[in-house]
Structure formats: C-alpha cells, structure tokens
Amino acid sequence: MSSSRNNTLEFSSVGSEVLVSGNSVTGKRYGAIQLVTDTNFSVLTADNVDQSTGSLTGFGMGAGTILYGQFNAVTVTSGLVICHKY
C-alpha cells in the first residue's frame, strides 16, 4: 500500500474557508483554491508554484478552475473562492 495521503480526505479533514471580493488572507496554508465564480486575484502566493515566467494575478480566471499548490497569501479582487486548508 502506498504511503501517500488521499488529498480529498486531507482537505476535508482540516476544513475550508470561503473568500469573496475584498478578502485578504496571509499566514494560512491552502492546498487548493476552488473558483466558484469568475475570479481575479491581486495577491496569490505559493511556496511551490514558480511564477517567474508569469503571474497568476491581475487577470480573470473562470469559474470551475481549481488551483493546486501550497498557498500562503491570497487576496480576492473580485469573485468567490473556496480555499481548502491542508
């Protein structure tokens, strides 16, 4: 049997937070960010997502998108997202 954890169970066991337009969070750990509506971020920082060739901020992303990573700073300019803790 593999020693890897089931991400679905891991996310659900530690909870989630809903963020809407104008919400800003730092210092927390999110393993996935689920976009419920079309969303624009002004801050989206992850320890393991290389943004050196492009940024994940300043443009709209479509509803239904799920971003995976180790996010520790999120600011929602517009939209509604569910941030899944890990």
C-alpha positions in Angstrom: 0.0 0.0 0.0 1.2 3.5 -0.9 2.1 5.8 1.9 0.7 8.9 0.1 -2.3 10.7 1.5 -5.6 11.0 -0.2 -5.8 14.7 -0.9 -9.6 14.7 -0.9 -9.7 13.4 2.7 -6.8 15.6 3.8 -8.5 18.8 2.6 -11.9 17.9 4.1 -10.4 16.9 7.5 -8.9 20.3 8.2 -11.6 22.5 6.6 -12.1 25.2 4.1 -12.7 28.9 4.0 -14.8 31.0 1.7 -13.3 34.2 0.4 -15.2 36.9 -1.6 -14.3 40.2 -3.2 -12.1 42.3 -1.0 -11.0 39.4 1.3 -7.3 39.1 2.0 -5.6 36.3 3.9 -1.9 35.7 4.9 -0.1 33.2 7.0 -2.5 30.3 6.4 -2.0 27.2 4.4 -4.2 26.2 1.5 -3.6 23.2 -0.7 -6.2 24.0 -3.3 -8.2 27.1 -4.3 -11.6 26.4 -6.0 -13.1 29.2 -8.0 -16.9 29.2 -7.6 -17.4 32.3 -9.8 -15.1 34.1 -12.3 -12.4 35.5 -10.1 -9.5 37.9 -10.2 -6.7 37.9 -7.6 -4.4 40.8 -6.7 -2.2 38.5 -4.5 -1.7 34.8 -4.9 1.5 33.5 -3.3 2.5 29.8 -3.2 5.7 28.3 -1.9 5.8 25.7 -4.6 4.4 27.5 -7.7 7.1 29.1 -9.9 5.7 32.4 -11.1 9.0 33.7 -12.5 7.7 33.5 -16.1 4.2 34.7 -15.5 1.9 35.8 -12.7 -1.4 34.3 -11.5 -2.7 37.8 -10.6 -4.2 40.7 -12.5 -6.5 38.8 -14.9 -9.7 36.9 -14.7 -9.9 33.2 -14.2 -13.0 31.2 -15.0 -15.4 29.6 -12.6 -14.7 25.9 -12.0 -10.9 26.3 -12.0 -9.0 24.6 -9.2 -5.5 25.8 -8.4 -3.2 23.4 -6.5 -0.2 24.4 -4.5 1.0 25.5 -1.1 -0.7 28.9 -1.0 0.0 31.2 2.0 -1.3 34.6 0.8 -4.5 35.2 -1.1 -6.3 38.5 -2.0 -9.5 38.2 -4.0 -10.1 41.4 -6.1 -13.4 40.0 -7.4 -15.2 36.7 -7.3 -15.9 33.9 -4.8 -13.5 31.1 -4.0 -13.2 28.2 -1.5 -9.7 27.8 0.0 -9.1 24.2 1.1 -6.7 24.0 4.1 -4.0 21.3 4.5 
